[in-house]
Amino acid sequence: MRALARLGAPLLVNNISISGMVFADTVMSGRLNAQALAGLAVGSAYYNIYLFCATGAMMAFSPAIAHAYGAQADHKVTRYFRQSLWIVLALAALFFAGLSQAEWVLRRVGIAPDVVLVAAGFVKAIRWGIPGLLAFYALRYTSEGLGITRPIMYSAVGGLVLTVLGNWVFIYGNLGFPMLGAVGCGVSNAIVMWFMFAVMLFYVKLHKRYASFDLFGSFDRPNLRILKELVLLGLPIVGSLLAEGGLFTAAALIMGSLGAVTAGAHQIALNYAAFMFMVPLAVHSATTIHVGHALGRGDRISARRAGFVGMSMCAGIMAVSACCILLFDEHIAALYTRDLAVRELASGLLLMAALFQVSDGLQVGAMGALRGFKDTAIPMTLAIVSYWLVGFSLAYELGVHQQRGPIFVWVGLIAGLTTSAILLTARYWWISKAENR
């Protein structure tokens, strides 16, 4: 637990800082007008599809490098990192091209023309940061795999400060720059991505802990075997992230069709749940690292134990969160809004959220432990089954077809997360036990 806490604490600060960046973007753009806020929301939704894919694909580096580091195979660490740069180049070109089509796509799906202009402007601005973000991810997940998580924290905290400053300059037109509105938020984000990459690069090149790996000592040609290994490890992670994120997006769309009060209450409950999720998410990453190191050393018993400890920590943290909701649901809702109707419904949805807190913690902990075993394909399948065959089906049937209201949409979310927790825990129990035979 101490080892996971040491690894996870800087990652928690990173997660909270990233949430702070999103919060700053929303609040500072929302102060302009409704069109700016709507454009940011639509543009962010389009951009987030690519962000999920980028994050999932690059997360594969962490367990691969953790295994190599645990086995004291420094040359493999170096090889993985240098090959990851080829993936960065390929994804940067692909994602830049996709983001450049934002206006065409948004017009085709029926977004209002005035909103499209703002949303497309935001996306076209933020796309220039994509190469920097992907390069940052290559350094971040390499460092994470080595168990060095503090520079990730430093870059995120610096990024949060720069986000607020950049938004002030480019959104509102300060320091002699033109007022760009929500598009300025995209400009600020792009600059922050390159800044975070620069911080990581500076730390990795100068800190002695990386010296033995000689990461930048030479240039490596593409190695198809290693690239295939990383891609096959990363694609299922992308699928898992899209499956879970897609369920919550679908739930938001269902709630939006039920009226403004329902949509607002849903957003409040979901925002609190997402904020608390940052804690087990940090432990999830730490669990992947710790399990990978143990497996690299050939110590499968310790690896199995580390996975279960990480899962228990995640579940315990979210149990505390559930207790906070049960005790203070009305007070939490009051922090977000003064509208009595929204507060009342949000309080009820928060109580529903309390029911899936432990399941949510357990499933993310199990996913982290499984990634430590480099097990990603089967967990992706289990995630799709849990979130879509179970979760979405129930949410749509009860909330839309039977018209039982917003509480029953959340029944679908609870069912999906609970199914995922059970299946992923069972998967980890089986694969970690099989590894010990």
N, C-alpha and C positions, 0 to 999 in steps of 0.2 A: 504494500500500500504506500509506503514511503517513496519507493522508486517511481511508482505511477504518479504520485503527487508531485514529485520533483520534475518529471517530464511534462506533466499536464498543466501545472500552474502557469508557465509562460504561454502555453497554447490557449488557456482560458482567457488570459489578458488579450491575446490576439483575437479570439472569437468575439469578445465584448467590443474591442476596438472596431472590428469589421461591422458589427451591428450598429455601433455609433456612427460610422460613416454613412450607412443607409439612413439612419435616423436624421442626420444632419442634412443629407440630400433632400429628404422628404419635407422637413420643416422649413428649410431655407427656400426651397422652390415653392412650397405651398403658400408662403407669405406674399407671393406676387399676385396670383389669381388662380381661379379654378382651371383655366386652360393649361397653365404651366404645370399644375399638379397632375392633371389628367394626362398630359403629354409625357411627363416623367414616369407615371405609372405604366402607361402602354409601352413606352420605349424600354423601360427597365424589364418588363415582362418578356419582350422580344430578346433583349440582350441576355437575360438570365438563362435562356435555353442554351446559349453558347457557353455561358459561365459554368453551368452544371456539367456540360460535356468536357470543358477544359479541366475543371477540378477533378472529375472522375478519372479522366485519362491520365492525369499527372500524379494522382494519388498512388498509382501502381509503383512508382519509384520507391516509396517509403518502405514497404515490406521487402522488396527485392534488395535494397541496400541494407536493410536491417539484418537480413539473413547473411549477406556477405560480410558485414561488419562483425556479427556474432561469431562467424567462422574465422575471423582474423585474416580474411582474404582482401587485403587493401587494394590489390590490383583489380579485383572484381568491382569494388566500389567505384574506382576511377573509370572503369570501362562502362559501367551502368550510367554514370553521370554524363560521360562524353557522348554516348549513344542517345541519351535523353534529349540532347540539343538538336538532333535531327528530327525528333518528334516535335519539338518546339517550332522548328522552321516549317514543318509540314502543316501543323495545326494553325500557326499564325497566318499562313497564306489562305488556308481553307476558311477560317473564321472571319478574316478580314473581308473576303469575297462575300460570304454570307451576310455579314452585317451591312455591307454596302447595298444590299437589296432590301433594306428595311422599308423604305417608302413604297416600293412596288408591292411588297407582301402585305403591308398594313392597309393599303388601299384596296387590295383584293379581298381582304377579310371583312371589309365594311366599316372600318374605323372612320369616325367623322373627319372630314377634310382638315378642319382647323387643328384638330388634335394630331393628325398624321404629320403635319408640318413640324410641330414641336417634337414629337416622338422621334421622327426620322432625323431631325437635327441633333438630338441628344445621342442617338445611336451612331450617326456618322462622326460625331466628335469623339465618343468614347472608343471607337474602333481603333484609333491611333495608339491607344494604350495596350491593345491586345498582345503585341509582341513582347512588351515589357512585362506584362502580367504572366505570360507563359514562361518567360525566362526566369522570373521570380519564383514561379512554382517549381521549376527544375532545381533551383538552389534550395528552396524551402524544403521540398520533400527529400532531397539528398541530406540536408542537415538534420531533418527530422529522423530519417532512417539511421543516422549516426547517433541519435539521442541528444543532439545539441539543439535545444529549442529556444534559447534566449534571444538569438538574433531575429527569430520570427516575431517575437514579441516587440523588440525594438522597432522593427520596420513597420509593424501595424500601428503602434502608438504614434510614431512619427507621421504615418499616413493619415491617421485621424486628425491630428493637428493641422496638417497641410490641407486636408479636405475642407475643413471649416474655413481656413484662410482663403483657399482657392475659390470656394463657393462665394465668399464675400466679395472677392475681386471680380470674378467672371459673371456671376448671376446678377449682381447689383451694379456692376460697372464702376468699381472703385480703382483708385491709384492710376487713373488715366485710361483704363481699359474700357471698351464699349460694354454696355449692358446687354448681355446675351440671354438672360432669363434661364429657363431650364436647359437650354443648349449649353450655357456656361457651366452647368453641373457636369455635363459630359466632358467638357474641356478639363475641368478640375480633376475629374476621375482619371482621365488619361494621364495627366501629369503625375498624379499620386501613384499610379501603377509603375511608371518608370522610376519614380523616387524609391518605392519599396524594393524594386530590383537593384537599384544603386546601393541601397543600404546593405542588402544581403551580399552583394558582390564585394563591397568594401570589407565587410566582416569576414567573409570566407577567404578572401585573398590575403588578409593581414593576420588573422588569428592563427596561432601556432597549432591549434587542435586539428586543423585541416592540412597541415604541412605535409604529413606523411603520405597523403593521397595524391598530391601533385595533380590536382584536378585540371589545371590549365596549362600543364607542361607541354602538351603537344596536341596535334589535331588528329582525330581518328576518322577513318572512312566508315561509311555505314556498314554495320554488322547485322546481316539479316536474321541470324539466329537470336541475337539479343533483342533486336527490335521486335521480332515476332513474339518473344517472351513477354516483353513489356506491354505490347498492344493487347495480347490475349489476356493479360492480367488486368489491364485498365478498362477494356470495353465493358465487361460485366459490372464494374463499379459505376460506369456511366449509366448503364441500364438500371441499376439499383437506385441511384440518385434520381433519375427521371421518373421511375415508378413511384417513389415516395412523394417527390415534389409534385408530380402530376396529380396525385390523389388530392392533395391540399389545394391545388389550383382548381380542380374540378369542383371541390366542395365550396370554394369561394364563389365560383360561377353559379352554383345552385343557390347559395345564400343570396347572391346579388339579385336573382330572379324573384326572391320572396319579399323584396322591398328594402328601403333605405335603413330602417330601424334594424332589421335582421342582419343586413350586411355590415352595419356599424358594430353591432354587438358581436358578430362573428370575428370581426377584425380585432376587437379588444381581447377576446378570449385567446385567439390565435397568437396575437402579439406577445401576450404574457407567456404562453406555452413555449413560443419560439425563443424568448429571452432566457427562460430557465433551461432550455435545451442546450444552450451554449456550454453549460457545465459538464454534463455527461459527454458532450461531443468532444471536449478536450480530453477527457479520460479515455474515450474511444481511441483517439489518435495515440495516446500514451500506451494503451494496451497493445495496439498493433506493433509499436516499436519494441516493447518489452518482450512480447511473445516471439517476434522475429529474431531478436538477439539470442534468446534462449534456444530457439531451434537452430540458429546458425552455429551455436556452440555444441549442438547435438544433445542438449539437455531437454528432452521432450517432457519429462515429468514437471520440471519447473515451468516450461512453456504452458502446459495444460493448467497448472495452478494459477499462473499469472493471468490467463484468460478468464478463469472463473472469479478471481479477485477483482479484475477490472469490471466484469459484468455485475458483480455484487455492489461495487462502489457506485456504478451508474444507477442501478435500481435504488440503492439507499438514498442517493442524492435526490432522486425524483420522488421518493416517498416523503422526504421532508417538504418538497415543493407541494405535493398533494395536501399535506397537513396545513400548510400556509393558506392554500386555497379554501379548504374547509373552514378555517377559522376566520379568514379575512376576505372572502369573496366579494362582499358588498363594498368594502373599502378599496379593493383593487380596481373594481369597475369605476368607482368614483374618481380615481386618479386620472382616468381617461376622458370622461365626459360629464357634463352637467345635465344632459338630457335624461329625464327620469325613465322614459320608456326604454331607451337604449341601455341604461344602467341596469334596469330590472332584468331584461333578457340576457345581458352580458353576464350578470351574476349567475343566472341559471346555466349558461353555457360554460362558465368557469367551473361550476360544480361537475359538469360532464367532463371537462378537461382533467379534473382531479382523478377521474376514473382511469384515464389512460397514461398518467404520468409514470407510474412504475413500469408499465409495458413499454412505453417509449424509451425509458432509460435502459431497460433490459435488452431491447432489440438493437439499440445503437451500440451497446457494450458488446453484444454477441457478434455484431457485424465487424467491429474492430478486432475482436479476438480471431475471427475467421480470416480476416485479411492478413493477420500475422502469420497464419498458416498458408498464405497465398491461395486461399480458397475463395474464389469470387464468382465462378460461373453458377454453381448450384444456389448460393445465397441470392443471386439475382433472380433466378427462377422462383424461389420462395417468396421474394419481395413482390414480384408481379402477381403471384397467386394471392398473397395476403392483401395487398393494397387495391387490386383491381377486381379479381374474382370475388373476394369477400367484401372488402371495404367499400369500394365504389358501388358495387351491385346493391348492397344494403342501403347505402346513403341515397341512391337514386330511387330505389323501390319505395322506401319508407318516406323520404322527404319530398319526392316529386310525384311518383305514380300514385301512392296512397295519400299524399298531401297531409302528412301528419305533423308537418312543421319543422322548424330548425333543430329542435332537440333531437329529433330522430335522424337528421342528417349526421349529427355528431355520434349517434349510435353506430353508424357506418364507420366513422373514423376510429372509434374505440375498438370495434370488431377487427378492423384491418390491422391496427397496431398490436392488438393482443395476439392475433393469429401469427403475425410476424415474429413477435417475441417468443412464442412457443416453438415455432418451426426453426428459428435460427438458434435458439438455445439447444434444441434437440440435435440440430446439425452439428453444433460445436461439441456437444457431449460425445457424439458418435465419432466425428473425425479426430478429435483429440485423443479419444480412447484407442481408436484404430492405429494412430501414430505411435502409441505406446506399446503395441503388441510386439 
